[in-house]
Amino acid sequence: MELYEGIISRRSVRRFRTKEVSQDIIDNLLKAAMHAPSAANEMPWEFVVVRDVEALKKVAELHPYAQMAADAPLGVLVCGNLAQEKLSGNWVLDCSAATQNLLLAAHAKGVGGCWCGVYPEADRVDIFKKLFSVPDGVIPFSFVVLGYPLEEVKQTERFDASRIHLEKWTS
Ligand SMILES: Cc1cc2nc3c(=O)[nH]c(=O)nc-3n(C[C@H](O)[C@H](O)[C@H](O)COP(=O)(O)O)c2cc1C
């Protein structure tokens, strides 16, 4: 898939086939995530790969907007490791870029995914820390639910010329 076409056609996928995602593809996705840009190249990310059905069901039960995890073959918890940070607060931006890279790489490989927000909701951060034994100093950031799509989610037109301001702000 061509990169630009992939960016434009990616949509959140919330219904999955039961087909497993191979370790080879999981490695590809994590590699793409780790190739994201980061502030001062600090790369503060850590990833918990979750294939355990019971754990995925628990995520669906405890996260208010991640019901799709109950029927997914795979989830990846993206975390920020504060010990890796060089520029305070930038781990959030770095983990956002890693999450998006992971989603785009999944799309390129025919795997659908949905970014389920964890940080900055304190109760969700707490839930994921406990659920996946995340140590102190490492903060759960996003839970990406993944699997082969059960249906095609159509792309929508989002280009909005009114959001573009030439040389200075124009209203
Ligand atoms: C920070 C963030 C948190 C999100 N959290 C959730 C979530 O908890 N559950 C969910 O189903 N989708 C979640 N999404 C996905 C958005 O709902 C989705 O990206 C948006 O509606 C646009 O649709 P698209 O991804 O198909 O383009 C989240 C997306 C972002 C960027």
PDBQT file of the ligand as one rigid body, heavy atoms in Angstrom, charges set to zero:
ROOT
HETATM    1  C1  LIG A 201      -6.567   9.916  21.943  1.00  0.00    +0.000 C 
HETATM    2  C2  LIG A 201      -7.596   9.009  21.334  1.00  0.00    +0.000 A 
HETATM    3  C3  LIG A 201      -8.394   8.242  22.147  1.00  0.00    +0.000 A 
HETATM    4  C4  LIG A 201      -9.349   7.379  21.590  1.00  0.00    +0.000 A 
HETATM    5  N1  LIG A 201     -10.078   6.572  22.418  1.00  0.00    +0.000 NA
HETATM    6  C5  LIG A 201     -10.975   5.715  21.888  1.00  0.00    +0.000 A 
HETATM    7  C6  LIG A 201     -11.647   4.800  22.732  1.00  0.00    +0.000 A 
HETATM    8  O1  LIG A 201     -11.442   4.757  23.946  1.00  0.00    +0.000 OA
HETATM    9  N2  LIG A 201     -12.541   3.936  22.151  1.00  0.00    +0.000 N 
HETATM   10  C7  LIG A 201     -12.792   3.943  20.794  1.00  0.00    +0.000 A 
HETATM   11  O2  LIG A 201     -13.611   3.144  20.341  1.00  0.00    +0.000 OA
HETATM   12  N3  LIG A 201     -12.128   4.809  19.970  1.00  0.00    +0.000 NA
HETATM   13  C8  LIG A 201     -11.229   5.664  20.487  1.00  0.00    +0.000 A 
HETATM   14  N4  LIG A 201     -10.507   6.491  19.655  1.00  0.00    +0.000 N 
HETATM   15  C9  LIG A 201     -10.724   6.433  18.202  1.00  0.00    +0.000 C 
HETATM   16  C10 LIG A 201     -11.529   7.630  17.702  1.00  0.00    +0.000 C 
HETATM   17  O3  LIG A 201     -12.867   7.513  18.122  1.00  0.00    +0.000 OA
HETATM   18  C11 LIG A 201     -11.413   7.695  16.175  1.00  0.00    +0.000 C 
HETATM   19  O4  LIG A 201     -10.074   7.809  15.795  1.00  0.00    +0.000 OA
HETATM   20  C12 LIG A 201     -12.200   8.864  15.589  1.00  0.00    +0.000 C 
HETATM   21  O5  LIG A 201     -13.569   8.711  15.805  1.00  0.00    +0.000 OA
HETATM   22  C13 LIG A 201     -11.955   9.038  14.099  1.00  0.00    +0.000 C 
HETATM   23  O6  LIG A 201     -12.316   7.861  13.387  1.00  0.00    +0.000 OA
HETATM   24  P1  LIG A 201     -11.251   7.050  12.516  1.00  0.00    +0.000 P 
HETATM   25  O7  LIG A 201     -10.152   6.566  13.425  1.00  0.00    +0.000 OA
HETATM   26  O8  LIG A 201     -12.042   5.930  11.907  1.00  0.00    +0.000 OA
HETATM   27  O9  LIG A 201     -10.671   7.957  11.491  1.00  0.00    +0.000 OA
HETATM   28  C14 LIG A 201      -9.530   7.332  20.186  1.00  0.00    +0.000 A 
HETATM   29  C15 LIG A 201      -8.709   8.101  19.364  1.00  0.00    +0.000 A 
HETATM   30  C16 LIG A 201      -7.736   8.914  19.921  1.00  0.00    +0.000 A 
HETATM   31  C17 LIG A 201      -6.812   9.691  19.015  1.00  0.00    +0.000 C 
ENDROOT
TORSDOF 0
